[in-house]
Amino acid sequence: MAHSATPTTHATPATGGQSTHAQKALMLVGIALLLAAPLFLYPVFLMKVLCFALFACSFNLLLGYTGLLSFGHATFFGGASYFTAHAVKEWGFPPEIAILLGVFGAAVLGLVMGFFAIRRQGIYFSMITLALSQMFFFFCLQAEFTHGEDGIQSVPRGHLLGVIDLNQPLTMYYLVLAIFLIGLLIIWRFVNSPFGMILKSIRENEARAISLGYSVARYKLGAFVMSAALAGLAGAIKALVFQFATLTDVTWQMSGEVILMTLLGGIGTMIGPIIGAGLVVTLGNYLATTGFPVTIITGVVFMICVLLFRRGITGEFYASRLGRKLGFEYRR
């Protein structure tokens, strides 16, 4: 039986999921830096990085830990953005309810798309996700509630729980940071649960997982829906951060961008997609005013990483002497 499109290498801690003291210290330092970051950097830029980092982590849950390469993940990201923006602006929902609605809508889209896509494997799976994603794009282009090419603009952020004013940049940043950390915790728990262990076994040897009696299709669908819901969470908060939802978020280019982020950072690692997203967003942000095509620079960076860092930035670090000292191991 043919395998799904899956990376040949995966990074996991050598401690079998239990972090060493050094790893915990690095995690605490990372959280502290995120807490202090808006004092030194533009909050809106940081929120954009966090939104795309969560998007990349949700995609990595499907590719890195299940071995399924989707070319249509922008459907969930952009779909949730539309749902949330419409709920806030047209229906007057509070932001927390609108975000939950966006996540629910993305999960439903994931259930529908996954139901058809998991019936095939490898490149056929990827092509089905791309085809369904394009169908959703044209739906968004024609649907009345999306306002076509104009998108949904001037989306109010509102007040969280009716009390906290999200129009304050720092307040909005710490909400996005909290949601980002909660999303990472969900992914970590999912990956290290018995369900996640079965997903890894499917990724490594699907035929053997079937012979052991596991319903592979159900586990794949579960992973697909979870990945879609988390991608929707990223899209929902992005709609509130930038106060608009447009067709850009549902294009096939957005699906390609999240794949690039994950590959650059390191497939099958928790931190890799975050680094990849930070790199791509930073390049786009600081090169946007230079007049030089951002895609060319991004392509050059991708080529360099493929040639020199085939495991991705994080994968190479895990495989280095320092990474091994900190308790990481890059397993083939």
Residue pairs with C-beta under 8 A, 6 or more apart in sequence:
1 121
1 206
1 207
1 210
2 121
2 122
3 67
3 121
3 122
3 205
3 206
4 66
4 67
4 68
4 69
4 121
4 122
4 125
4 203
4 206
5 67
5 68
5 69
5 122
5 123
5 125
5 126
6 63
6 67
6 68
6 69
6 203
7 63
7 64
7 67
7 267
7 268
8 332
9 267
9 268
9 311
9 315
9 330
9 331
9 332
10 64
10 203
10 267
10 268
10 330
10 331
10 332
11 266
11 267
11 268
11 269
11 272
11 311
11 314
11 315
11 318
11 328
11 329
11 330
11 331
12 268
12 329
12 331
13 19
13 20
13 23
13 327
13 328
13 329
14 324
14 327
14 328
14 329
15 327
17 192
19 27
19 327
20 326
20 327
22 325
22 326
22 327
23 326
23 327
23 328
26 326
31 181
34 177
35 177
37 46
38 46
38 169
38 170
38 173
43 169
43 170
43 172
43 173
44 169
44 241
44 242
45 281
45 285
46 173
47 172
47 173
47 176
47 237
47 241
48 238
48 241
48 242
48 281
48 285
49 277
49 278
49 281
49 282
50 176
50 177
50 180
51 176
51 180
51 234
51 235
51 237
51 238
51 241
52 234
52 258
52 261
52 277
52 280
52 281
53 180
53 273
53 274
53 277
53 278
54 179
54 180
54 183
54 184
54 230
54 233
54 234
54 237
55 73
55 77
55 231
55 234
55 235
55 258
55 261
55 277
56 258
56 261
56 262
56 265
56 273
56 274
56 276
56 277
57 183
57 184
57 187
57 230
57 270
57 273
57 274
58 73
58 76
58 183
58 187
58 227
58 228
58 229
58 230
58 231
58 233
58 234
59 70
59 73
59 227
59 231
59 258
59 259
59 261
59 262
59 273
60 262
60 267
60 268
60 269
60 272
60 273
61 187
61 190
61 191
61 223
61 226
61 227
61 230
62 68
62 70
62 73
62 223
62 224
62 227
63 69
63 70
63 259
63 262
63 267
64 262
64 267
64 268
64 269
64 272
65 191
65 196
65 199
65 200
65 203
65 223
65 268
66 199
66 202
66 203
66 220
66 223
67 202
67 203
67 204
67 206
68 118
68 125
68 220
68 223
68 224
69 125
69 126
69 259
70 117
70 125
70 126
70 129
70 224
70 227
70 255
71 126
71 127
71 129
71 130
71 133
71 252
71 255
71 256
71 259
72 113
72 129
72 130
72 131
72 132
72 133
72 134
72 136
72 252
72 255
73 129
73 133
73 227
73 228
73 231
73 255
73 258
74 133
74 249
74 250
74 251
74 252
74 253
74 254
74 255
74 258
75 109
75 113
75 132
75 133
75 136
75 137
75 228
75 250
75 255
76 106
76 109
76 110
76 227
76 228
76 229
76 231
76 232
76 235
77 106
77 231
77 232
77 234
77 235
77 238
77 249
77 250
77 254
77 258
78 140
78 235
78 245
78 247
78 248
78 249
78 250
78 251
78 254
79 102
79 105
79 106
79 109
79 136
79 140
79 232
79 235
79 250
80 102
80 103
80 105
80 106
80 231
80 232
80 233
80 234
80 235
80 236
80 239
81 102
81 235
81 236
81 238
81 239
81 245
81 249
82 140
82 145
82 146
82 152
82 239
82 245
82 249
82 250
83 98
83 101
83 102
83 105
83 106
83 232
83 236
84 98
84 99
84 101
84 102
84 235
84 236
84 239
84 240
84 245
85 98
85 152
85 155
85 239
85 244
85 245
86 145
86 146
86 152
86 245
87 93
87 97
87 98
87 101
87 102
88 95
88 98
88 155
88 156
88 157
88 158
88 239
88 240
89 152
89 154
89 155
89 156
90 145
93 101
94 158
94 159
94 160
94 161
94 162
95 157
95 158
95 159
95 160
95 166
95 240
96 160
96 161
98 236
98 240
99 179
99 233
99 236
99 237
99 240
102 232
102 233
102 235
102 236
102 239
103 229
103 232
103 233
103 236
104 229
104 232
105 232
106 228
106 229
106 231
106 232
106 233
106 235
106 236
107 225
107 228
107 229
107 232
109 136
109 228
109 232
110 224
110 225
110 227
110 228
110 229
110 232
111 221
111 224
111 225
111 228
113 129
113 132
113 133
113 224
113 228
114 220
114 221
114 224
114 225
114 228
115 221
116 128
116 132
117 125
117 128
117 129
117 132
117 224
118 125
118 217
118 220
118 221
118 224
119 217
120 128
121 206
130 252
130 255
133 250
133 252
133 255
134 252
136 250
137 247
137 250
137 251
137 252
140 146
140 247
140 250
141 148
141 149
141 247
142 148
145 152
146 152
146 245
146 247
147 153
148 247
149 247
151 244
151 245
151 246
151 247
152 239
152 244
152 245
152 246
153 243
153 244
154 243
154 244
155 239
155 240
155 243
155 244
155 245
156 243
157 166
157 167
157 172
157 240
157 243
158 166
159 165
159 166
160 166
160 175
164 171
164 175
165 171
166 172
166 175
166 240
172 240
172 241
175 237
176 237
176 241
179 233
179 237
183 230
183 233
183 234
184 270
186 230
187 230
187 270
188 270
190 196
190 226
191 199
191 270
195 219
195 222
198 209
198 214
198 219
199 219
199 223
201 208
201 209
201 212
201 214
202 209
202 214
202 216
202 219
202 220
206 216
209 216
210 216
235 249
238 249
239 245
248 254
257 280
260 276
260 280
260 298
260 302
261 273
261 276
261 277
261 279
261 280
262 272
262 273
262 276
263 276
263 302
263 305
263 306
263 312
264 275
264 276
264 279
264 280
264 301
264 302
264 305
264 312
264 313
265 271
265 272
265 273
265 274
265 275
265 276
265 277
265 279
265 312
265 313
265 314
266 272
266 273
266 275
266 276
266 311
266 312
266 313
266 314
266 315
266 316
266 318
267 312
267 315
268 315
269 312
269 314
269 315
269 318
271 314
272 312
272 313
272 314
272 315
275 313
275 314
276 312
276 313
279 301
279 313
280 298
283 294
283 297
283 298
283 301
284 294
284 298
287 294
287 297
288 294
305 312
305 313
309 315
309 316
311 318
311 319
311 330
315 330
317 323
317 328
318 324
318 328
318 329
318 330
319 330
323 330
